[in-house]
C-alpha cells in the first residue's frame, strides 16, 4: 500500500509571509488563524453549544405541527359518509398536509442559525430533499382524490369533474399550475437529473418553488373547507406562512447585507494550490465577531460582472482569523473556474457561518479522514482541535494532494500524525480504506471521534468501513459536498 506516515519532526519557525499578489515569495498571509505552511498550530477548545437546535426537538416540532393540521381537518369535517365522502375527506387532509409541508421545506432551508449550527446544512438538505419528494406526491394525491371524490358524489366522469374544477372553482387553475411547477422542480432535483444540470441552472429552477407556493396559497382559502368559515384558522395559517417569509427575507437578504456593510469583505489574493485548485484569501474587519469555527462554511457571492448573481458554499480551509479568511476550491464548473481570475479588492458578500461539522468537545482523540478536496474543512480543524489527532488523507495521485507542507508543519508543531494514502485501488492492491487498514493507521479508532469529508462515494464507503472497524455511529461525523 502506498501509505506514507508523517511523524513529528522539529517545528519550523513561523517566518514573515506575504499576501498573494505581493512582490514577495508566494506564500499565504499571516493573520489570527493558521493560514500558512509555516504557521504554528494552535489548539482551540470547542465552543459551547448555545443556540443550537436539537434534531429530536426539531423533528418533534414538525410532527406536532402535522398533528395540529390533522386536528384542524377533523374539526372542520363533522361527518364523512360514502365512498365520495371518504375520497374527498382524504383529499382535503392531504391538501392541508401539503400546504403545511411546503412551509416546513422552506423553513428548513431558510438558513436559520439554530438549525444550521445544531443540525447542519447537509442534514437539513437531506431532510429537504426527502420531504420534497413526499410533498410533491401528497400534492398530486390530494388533487386526484378530490377530483375522484367530487366525481363520485356528482355521479359524473373524472374528466368532466376535472374540467368543472378548473373552470368553475376559484383559484383551482392557479393551484394546478403551482402543482406542475412543484412536479417539475421535483423531477429536476432527482439525483439522475441533478447530475446532468449545472448548479446555477438547478438553483434558479428551484426558485420556482416560491412561485408554486404563492399560486396555491389563495386556493387554500378559497376552496379549503377548513378555512372558508373559520377566521381563526385563516389567521394562524397566514401567520405561519408570513413568519417563514419574514425569516427568509431576514436571513437570506438583510443579515448578509448587514454583515457586508460591517465587515467589508474583499479579496486579498488568489493562490494556486495544485492543478485546478486555488485558494482565495478574503480580508475584512472584526471577522472574529462572525463566531466562525473550523469545519464551517460560508456562501460566497463575489461581486464581479460574471459572479455577482449567484452564491456558492465553500468551507474555510484554515482557522478563521480576526482579519482574514481562506477558502480553497477545486475547478468543477464555471463558477469555480472564475475564482482563479479574481482580482485583489473584489468585494464579497458572505453568508454564514453555516454547518455543524465542528469539534464535539468529547475529550477523546480524533481521526480526520479526508478524500481529495475534502481536505479543506479538515485542514482547518487539524490545526485547532485539542488532544491527539490523526489525519488520514486519501488521494488518487500525488498531484491531488493539497496542503502537504502545511499539514506536515502542523503535525510537527502539535505532535500529530498524517497518513497519505495515495494511488488507485489497482495500484494499492485492494481497498485502501478497509477496516483492517483503518485500524492499522489509527489503532484506537473505535474509541475516537472520526470526521469524514470527501466525495459521496468515498465518504459512504469510508463510513461503512468505520462501522465495520467498530466505530459507533454517534462517533462518526460527516460533511457532504452535495446539498
C-alpha positions as CSV (number, residue, x, y, z in Angstrom):
1,X,0.0,0.0,0.0
2,X,1.2,3.5,-0.8
3,X,0.7,4.9,2.6
4,X,3.2,7.4,3.9
5,X,3.0,8.3,7.6
6,X,4.4,11.7,8.5
7,X,5.7,11.7,12.1
8,X,6.5,14.6,14.3
9,X,9.7,16.5,13.4
10,X,11.2,19.6,15.0
11,X,8.8,22.5,14.3
12,X,10.0,25.2,12.0
13,X,9.8,28.9,12.8
14,X,6.9,30.9,11.5
15,X,8.5,33.3,9.1
16,X,7.2,36.5,7.6
17,X,4.7,35.6,4.9
18,X,3.2,37.7,2.2
19,X,-0.3,38.2,0.8
20,X,-0.8,36.6,-2.5
21,X,-0.1,39.0,-5.3
22,X,2.6,41.0,-3.4
23,X,6.1,41.1,-4.9
24,X,7.4,38.7,-2.3
25,X,7.8,34.9,-2.3
26,X,4.4,33.2,-3.0
27,X,3.1,32.2,0.4
28,X,-0.2,32.6,2.3
29,X,-0.7,35.6,4.5
30,X,-0.4,35.5,8.3
31,X,-3.3,36.6,10.5
32,X,-5.1,35.5,13.6
33,X,-5.6,32.0,12.1
34,X,-3.1,29.4,10.9
35,X,-3.1,30.1,7.1
36,X,0.4,29.3,6.0
37,X,2.6,26.3,5.7
38,X,4.9,27.6,8.4
39,X,2.2,28.9,10.8
40,X,2.2,27.3,14.2
41,X,-0.7,25.1,15.1
42,X,-2.8,26.3,18.0
43,X,-5.4,24.1,19.8
44,X,-8.7,25.8,20.3
45,X,-11.3,24.2,22.7
46,X,-14.7,23.6,21.2
47,X,-17.2,26.4,21.8
48,X,-20.2,25.8,24.0
49,X,-23.3,24.7,22.1
50,X,-25.5,27.6,22.8
51,X,-28.4,28.5,20.5
52,X,-28.3,25.2,18.6
53,X,-31.3,23.2,17.8
54,X,-31.6,19.5,18.6
55,X,-32.5,17.1,15.9
56,X,-35.1,15.4,18.1
57,X,-36.6,18.7,19.1
58,X,-36.9,19.9,15.5
59,X,-38.5,16.6,14.4
60,X,-40.9,16.7,17.3
61,X,-42.0,20.2,16.5
62,X,-42.6,19.2,12.8
63,X,-44.6,16.2,14.0
64,X,-46.7,18.3,16.4
65,X,-47.4,20.7,13.6
66,X,-48.6,17.9,11.3
67,X,-50.8,16.6,14.2
68,X,-52.3,20.1,14.5
69,X,-53.1,20.2,10.8
70,X,-54.9,16.8,11.0
71,X,-56.8,18.1,14.1
72,X,-57.8,21.2,12.0
73,X,-59.2,18.9,9.3
74,X,-61.0,16.8,11.9
75,X,-62.6,19.9,13.4
76,X,-63.8,21.2,10.0
77,X,-65.2,17.8,8.9
78,X,-68.1,16.8,11.1
79,X,-69.4,13.9,9.0
80,X,-67.8,11.7,6.4
81,X,-70.0,9.1,4.6
82,X,-70.0,7.1,1.4
83,X,-67.1,6.5,-1.0
84,X,-67.2,10.0,-2.3
85,X,-67.1,11.5,1.1
86,X,-64.1,9.4,2.2
87,X,-62.3,10.2,-1.0
88,X,-62.9,13.9,-0.6
89,X,-62.0,13.8,3.1
90,X,-58.7,12.1,2.3
91,X,-58.0,14.7,-0.4
92,X,-58.8,17.5,2.0
93,X,-56.4,16.3,4.7
94,X,-53.7,15.7,2.2
95,X,-54.2,19.2,0.8
96,X,-53.7,20.6,4.3
97,X,-50.6,18.5,4.9
98,X,-49.2,19.6,1.5
99,X,-49.8,23.3,2.5
100,X,-48.0,22.7,5.8
101,X,-45.3,20.6,4.2
102,X,-44.1,23.3,1.8
103,X,-43.7,25.7,4.7
104,X,-41.6,23.2,6.5
105,X,-39.4,22.6,3.5
106,X,-38.8,26.3,3.0
107,X,-38.1,26.8,6.7
108,X,-35.5,24.0,6.7
109,X,-33.5,25.9,4.0
110,X,-34.1,29.4,5.4
111,X,-30.6,29.4,6.9
112,X,-31.8,29.8,10.4
113,X,-28.7,29.9,12.7
114,X,-30.0,27.4,15.3
115,X,-30.8,24.9,12.6
116,X,-27.6,25.4,10.7
117,X,-25.3,25.1,13.7
118,X,-27.3,22.4,15.6
119,X,-28.2,20.1,12.7
120,X,-26.0,21.1,9.8
121,X,-26.8,22.2,6.3
122,X,-26.1,18.8,4.7
123,X,-28.5,17.1,7.1
124,X,-31.1,19.8,6.5
125,X,-30.6,19.4,2.8
126,X,-31.2,15.7,3.0
127,X,-34.4,16.3,5.0
128,X,-35.5,18.9,2.5
129,X,-34.9,16.6,-0.5
130,X,-36.7,13.6,1.1
131,X,-39.5,15.8,2.3
132,X,-39.8,17.4,-1.1
133,X,-40.5,14.0,-2.7
134,X,-43.2,13.3,-0.2
135,X,-44.8,16.8,-0.6
136,X,-44.9,16.5,-4.4
137,X,-46.6,13.1,-4.0
138,X,-49.0,14.4,-1.4
139,X,-49.9,17.4,-3.6
140,X,-50.9,15.2,-6.6
141,X,-52.6,12.6,-4.4
142,X,-54.7,15.5,-3.0
143,X,-55.7,16.6,-6.5
144,X,-56.5,13.1,-7.7
145,X,-58.6,12.2,-4.6
146,X,-60.5,15.5,-4.7
147,X,-61.4,15.1,-8.4
148,X,-62.3,11.4,-7.8
149,X,-64.4,12.1,-4.7
150,X,-66.3,15.0,-6.3
151,X,-66.9,12.9,-9.4
152,X,-68.4,10.1,-7.3
153,X,-70.6,12.5,-5.3
154,X,-71.8,14.3,-8.5
155,X,-72.2,11.0,-10.4
156,X,-70.1,12.3,-13.3
157,X,-66.9,11.3,-15.0
158,X,-63.4,12.1,-13.7
159,X,-62.6,14.1,-16.8
160,X,-65.8,16.1,-16.6
161,X,-65.3,16.9,-13.0
162,X,-61.7,17.9,-13.7
163,X,-62.9,20.4,-16.3
164,X,-65.5,21.7,-13.9
165,X,-63.0,22.2,-11.1
166,X,-60.6,24.1,-13.4
167,X,-63.2,26.4,-14.9
168,X,-65.7,26.9,-12.1
169,X,-63.9,26.8,-8.8
170,X,-61.8,29.9,-7.8
171,X,-58.0,29.7,-8.0
172,X,-58.0,25.9,-8.8
173,X,-56.3,26.7,-12.2
174,X,-53.6,28.7,-10.4
175,X,-53.1,25.9,-7.9
176,X,-52.8,23.4,-10.7
177,X,-50.1,25.4,-12.4
178,X,-48.3,25.5,-9.0
179,X,-48.6,21.8,-8.7
180,X,-47.0,21.3,-12.1
181,X,-44.2,23.7,-11.1
182,X,-43.6,21.6,-8.0
183,X,-43.5,18.5,-10.0
184,X,-41.0,20.0,-12.4
185,X,-38.7,21.1,-9.6
186,X,-39.0,17.7,-8.1
187,X,-38.0,16.0,-11.3
188,X,-35.1,18.2,-12.0
189,X,-33.9,17.6,-8.4
190,X,-33.8,13.8,-8.7
191,X,-30.3,12.5,-8.4
192,X,-30.1,11.2,-12.0
193,X,-31.3,14.6,-13.5
194,X,-29.4,16.7,-11.0
195,X,-26.0,15.3,-12.0
196,X,-26.7,16.4,-15.6
197,X,-27.6,20.0,-14.7
198,X,-25.3,22.8,-13.8
199,X,-25.6,24.1,-10.2
200,X,-26.7,27.5,-11.4
201,X,-29.4,26.1,-13.6
202,X,-30.7,23.8,-10.8
203,X,-30.6,26.7,-8.3
204,X,-32.6,29.1,-10.3
205,X,-35.2,26.5,-11.4
206,X,-35.6,25.6,-7.8
207,X,-36.7,29.2,-7.1
208,X,-39.9,28.4,-9.0
209,X,-40.9,26.6,-5.8
210,X,-41.8,30.0,-4.3
211,X,-44.0,30.8,-7.3
212,X,-45.8,27.5,-6.9
213,X,-46.4,28.2,-3.2
214,X,-47.8,31.7,-4.0
215,X,-50.1,30.3,-6.7
216,X,-51.5,27.7,-4.4
217,X,-51.9,29.9,-1.3
218,X,-55.1,31.7,-2.3
219,X,-56.6,28.3,-3.5
220,X,-56.4,27.0,0.1
221,X,-58.5,29.8,1.5
222,X,-60.9,30.0,-1.5
223,X,-61.7,26.3,-1.7
224,X,-60.5,24.7,1.6
225,X,-63.3,23.6,3.8
226,X,-61.1,24.1,6.9
227,X,-60.8,27.9,6.1
228,X,-64.0,29.0,4.4
229,X,-65.9,29.8,7.6
230,X,-63.0,29.6,10.1
231,X,-61.4,33.1,10.7
232,X,-59.1,31.8,13.4
233,X,-57.7,29.1,11.1
234,X,-57.2,31.6,8.3
235,X,-55.3,33.9,10.7
236,X,-52.9,31.2,12.1
237,X,-52.4,29.7,8.7
238,X,-51.5,33.1,7.3
239,X,-49.3,33.8,10.3
240,X,-47.3,30.6,9.6
241,X,-46.7,31.5,6.0
242,X,-45.8,35.1,6.9
243,X,-43.4,34.1,9.6
244,X,-41.4,31.8,7.3
245,X,-41.4,34.5,4.6
246,X,-40.0,37.1,7.1
247,X,-37.3,34.6,8.2
248,X,-36.3,34.0,4.6
249,X,-36.0,37.8,3.9
250,X,-34.2,38.4,7.1
251,X,-31.6,35.6,7.0
252,X,-31.1,35.4,3.2
253,X,-31.0,39.2,2.5
254,X,-30.9,41.5,5.5
255,X,-28.3,39.7,7.6
256,X,-25.8,39.1,4.7
257,X,-26.1,42.8,3.6
258,X,-25.7,44.0,7.1
259,X,-22.6,41.8,7.5
260,X,-21.2,43.0,4.2
261,X,-21.5,46.6,5.4
262,X,-20.0,45.9,8.8
263,X,-17.1,43.7,7.8
264,X,-16.2,44.9,4.4
265,X,-15.3,41.5,2.9
266,X,-12.9,41.8,0.0
267,X,-10.5,39.6,-1.9
268,X,-6.9,39.9,-0.9
269,X,-5.4,37.5,-3.3
270,X,-5.6,34.1,-5.0
271,X,-3.0,31.3,-4.8
272,X,-2.7,28.2,-7.0
273,X,-2.5,25.2,-4.7
274,X,-2.4,22.5,-7.4
275,X,-3.8,21.5,-10.7
276,X,-7.3,23.1,-10.9
277,X,-7.2,24.0,-7.2
278,X,-7.0,27.6,-5.9
279,X,-7.2,29.3,-2.5
280,X,-8.9,32.6,-2.2
281,X,-7.9,34.9,0.7
282,X,-10.6,37.2,1.9
283,X,-10.0,40.1,4.2
284,X,-12.3,42.1,6.4
285,X,-12.7,43.9,9.7
286,X,-13.7,42.4,13.0
287,X,-14.1,38.9,11.5
288,X,-13.9,37.3,14.9
289,X,-17.4,38.7,15.5
290,X,-18.7,36.2,13.0
291,X,-18.0,33.4,15.6
292,X,-16.9,31.1,12.8
293,X,-15.4,27.7,13.7
294,X,-13.1,25.4,11.8
295,X,-15.1,23.0,9.7
296,X,-17.9,25.5,8.9
297,X,-18.6,27.1,5.6
298,X,-19.9,30.4,4.1
299,X,-22.0,31.1,1.0
300,X,-19.8,33.4,-1.1
301,X,-21.0,35.9,-3.6
302,X,-18.2,37.6,-5.4
303,X,-19.2,41.0,-6.9
304,X,-17.8,40.7,-10.4
305,X,-19.7,41.0,-13.6
306,X,-19.9,37.3,-14.1
307,X,-20.3,36.1,-10.5
308,X,-22.5,38.6,-8.6
309,X,-25.8,36.9,-9.4
310,X,-25.0,33.5,-7.6
311,X,-23.6,32.4,-4.3
312,X,-21.8,29.2,-3.7
313,X,-21.0,27.3,-0.5
314,X,-17.2,26.8,0.2
315,X,-15.7,25.7,3.5
316,X,-13.0,27.5,5.4
317,X,-9.7,25.8,4.6
318,X,-7.8,27.5,7.5
319,X,-8.8,28.6,11.0
320,X,-10.6,31.9,10.8
321,X,-8.6,34.9,11.9
322,X,-9.5,38.4,13.1
323,X,-9.0,39.9,9.6
324,X,-8.6,37.0,7.2
325,X,-10.5,34.0,6.0
326,X,-9.4,31.4,3.4
327,X,-11.3,29.1,1.1
328,X,-9.9,26.5,-1.2
329,X,-11.8,25.5,-4.3
330,X,-11.5,22.8,-7.0
331,X,-12.3,23.5,-10.6
332,X,-15.6,21.8,-11.0
333,X,-17.6,24.3,-13.1
334,X,-17.8,27.8,-14.5
335,X,-18.1,29.4,-11.1
336,X,-15.1,27.7,-9.5
337,X,-13.0,28.3,-12.7
338,X,-13.8,32.0,-12.5
339,X,-12.4,32.2,-8.9
340,X,-8.9,31.7,-10.2
341,X,-9.2,35.1,-12.1
342,X,-10.4,37.1,-9.1
343,X,-8.6,40.4,-8.6
344,X,-7.5,41.8,-5.3
345,X,-10.0,44.3,-4.0
346,X,-13.0,42.4,-5.4
347,X,-15.9,42.9,-2.9
348,X,-17.5,39.9,-1.4
349,X,-20.9,39.2,0.2
350,X,-20.5,36.3,2.7
351,X,-23.5,34.5,4.3
352,X,-22.7,32.4,7.4
353,X,-21.0,30.7,9.1
354,X,-23.1,27.6,8.5
355,X,-22.7,23.9,9.3
356,X,-22.5,21.6,12.3
357,X,-19.3,19.9,11.2
358,X,-17.3,21.2,14.2
359,X,-15.5,19.8,17.2
360,X,-17.8,18.0,19.6
361,X,-15.7,18.5,22.7
362,X,-15.9,14.9,23.8
363,X,-12.4,14.9,25.1
364,X,-11.4,11.8,23.2
365,X,-8.9,11.6,20.4
366,X,-9.8,12.5,16.9
367,X,-9.3,10.9,13.5
368,X,-9.8,13.1,10.4
369,X,-10.5,11.2,7.2
370,X,-10.2,13.2,4.0
371,X,-10.8,12.4,0.4
372,X,-9.5,14.7,-2.4
373,X,-10.5,18.3,-1.9
374,X,-12.5,17.2,1.1
375,X,-9.3,18.1,3.0
376,X,-10.4,21.8,3.1
377,X,-12.5,21.8,6.2
378,X,-10.4,19.1,7.9
379,X,-7.3,21.2,7.3
380,X,-8.8,24.0,9.4
381,X,-9.8,21.5,12.1
382,X,-6.4,19.8,12.1
383,X,-4.7,23.0,13.2
384,X,-7.1,23.7,16.1
385,X,-8.5,20.5,17.5
386,X,-7.3,19.9,21.1
387,X,-5.8,16.5,22.1
388,X,-4.3,13.8,19.9
389,X,-5.2,13.9,16.2
390,X,-4.6,11.6,13.3
391,X,-5.2,12.7,9.8
392,X,-5.7,10.1,7.0
393,X,-5.6,11.7,3.6
394,X,-6.8,9.7,0.6
395,X,-5.9,10.8,-2.9
396,X,-5.7,9.1,-6.3
397,X,-2.3,10.7,-7.1
398,X,0.3,12.9,-5.6
399,X,-0.9,15.8,-7.8
400,X,-4.3,15.6,-6.0
401,X,-2.7,16.2,-2.6
402,X,-3.3,19.8,-1.3
403,X,-1.6,21.5,1.7
404,X,1.1,18.8,2.1
405,X,3.6,21.3,3.5
406,X,1.0,22.9,5.8
407,X,-0.2,19.6,7.1
408,X,3.4,18.4,7.8
409,X,4.2,21.6,9.6
410,X,1.0,21.4,11.7
411,X,1.7,17.8,12.5
412,X,5.2,18.7,13.6
413,X,4.1,21.6,15.7
414,X,1.4,19.7,17.6
415,X,2.8,16.2,17.6
416,X,0.1,14.8,15.4
417,X,0.4,12.2,12.6
418,X,-0.5,12.5,8.9
419,X,-1.0,9.4,6.7
420,X,-1.1,10.0,3.0
421,X,-2.9,7.1,1.2
422,X,-2.1,7.6,-2.4
423,X,-2.9,5.6,-5.5
424,X,-5.7,3.8,-7.3
425,X,-7.2,0.6,-5.9
426,X,-5.4,-1.4,-8.6
427,X,-2.1,0.2,-7.6
428,X,-2.7,-0.4,-4.0
429,X,-3.9,-3.9,-4.4
430,X,-7.2,-3.6,-2.6
431,X,-9.4,-1.3,-0.6
432,X,-7.2,1.5,0.8
433,X,-9.7,2.3,3.5
434,X,-10.8,-1.1,4.6
435,X,-11.5,-1.8,8.3
436,X,-8.1,-3.5,8.6
437,X,-6.2,-0.6,7.1
438,X,-8.1,2.0,9.2
439,X,-7.2,0.1,12.4
440,X,-3.6,-0.1,11.3
441,X,-3.4,3.6,10.7
442,X,-5.3,4.6,13.8
443,X,-5.2,1.7,16.3
444,X,-7.6,3.3,18.8
445,X,-10.0,4.4,16.1
446,X,-13.0,2.7,17.7
447,X,-12.6,4.9,20.8
448,X,-12.2,8.2,19.0
449,X,-14.4,10.7,17.1
450,X,-14.0,10.4,13.4
451,X,-14.6,13.3,10.9
452,X,-15.1,12.3,7.3
453,X,-15.2,14.6,4.3
454,X,-14.9,13.8,0.6
455,X,-16.8,12.8,-2.5
456,X,-20.0,10.9,-1.7
457,X,-18.8,7.5,-2.9
458,X,-15.6,7.7,-0.9
459,X,-17.4,9.0,2.2
460,X,-20.1,6.4,2.2
461,X,-17.6,3.6,1.7
462,X,-15.4,5.0,4.5
463,X,-18.3,5.2,6.9
464,X,-19.2,1.6,6.2
465,X,-15.6,0.6,6.8
466,X,-15.6,2.6,10.1
467,X,-18.7,0.9,11.3
468,X,-17.1,-2.5,10.5
469,X,-14.0,-1.4,12.4
470,X,-16.1,-0.9,15.5
471,X,-16.6,2.9,15.5
472,X,-20.0,3.7,17.0
473,X,-22.4,5.6,14.7
474,X,-22.6,8.5,17.1
475,X,-18.8,9.0,16.8
476,X,-18.8,9.4,13.0
477,X,-19.3,12.9,11.7
478,X,-19.7,13.6,8.0
479,X,-19.7,16.7,5.8
480,X,-21.4,16.2,2.5
481,X,-20.4,18.0,-0.7
482,X,-23.9,17.8,-2.2
483,X,-26.7,20.0,-0.9
